[in-house]
Amino acid sequence: MKVLLLTLTFLPAILFGQDLPEVRTNLSTEESQNSIIWAEFSDEYDQVLSFSRNSYWSEQKVYIIYGRTNGQWERIKLTQKLDDNKDIIRTKSRELSFNEDKFQELLTFFDSRNFWVFELDSLNLHEEIREDGSSTLWTKSDGTTDSFEVINIDQHRLISSYEPEYFQELIPVEQRRKFIECMNKFLSQNKMK
């Protein structure tokens, strides 16, 4: 009987892939509407996990997007070519093949790090406050922002950090450390170029 119950419990996940956990929106309606991920994929897919690495000086934006509909995951690469004013000149997307087992492993890894509830304040802590009450605000120019966007059940969550490795060395934060681990795991399975 136990074997039957376990089989019935895990069979849908094996056949159709793991669902993303519920997430809580941390963006305003306007911020969501300004997101290319929300605008292009929230109606097409039930669940979305995307990653991008962007800087102000980039001439293009590249997104790797996993989208789930009808129990099936797909992977898409979306590239936007930008002009000097950062306006979009051209958008190109293409579906990419991927290893479903590796992707499920990635989601399990994210679960183990509590990725889905990371807070932007912790991921972007740049001020060091000392015991005597004094503080140092660290800055860096011309860096990159690493961003995940998660869409699930009409919820839209941004999990993003500006120069996470740089600031982690200056001000160690547990969530940022786990974010870097998750980002590196994601990048090991996805080429961004």
HELIX and SHEET records of a PDB file:
HELIX    1   1 LYS A    2  PHE A   16  1                                  15    
HELIX    2   2 THR A   29  GLN A   33  1                                   5    
HELIX    3   3 ILE A   36  PHE A   41  1                                   6    
HELIX    4   4 GLU A  100  SER A  112  1                                  13    
HELIX    5   5 PHE A  115  VAL A  117  5                                   3    
HELIX    6   6 LEU A  120  LEU A  123  1                                   4    
HELIX    7   7 PRO A  164  LEU A  170  1                                   7    
HELIX    8   8 GLU A  174  GLN A  189  1                                  16    
SHEET    1   A 6 ILE A  88  LEU A  96  0                                        
SHEET    2   A 6 GLN A  72  LEU A  82 -1                                        
SHEET    3   A 6 GLN A  60  THR A  69 -1                                        
SHEET    4   A 6 GLN A  47  ASN A  54 -1                                        
SHEET    5   A 6 THR A 145  ASN A 152 -1                                        
SHEET    6   A 6 GLN A 155  TYR A 162 -1                                        
SHEET    1   B 2 GLU A 127  ILE A 129  0                                        
SHEET    2   B 2 SER A 135  LEU A 137 -1                                        
END                                                                             
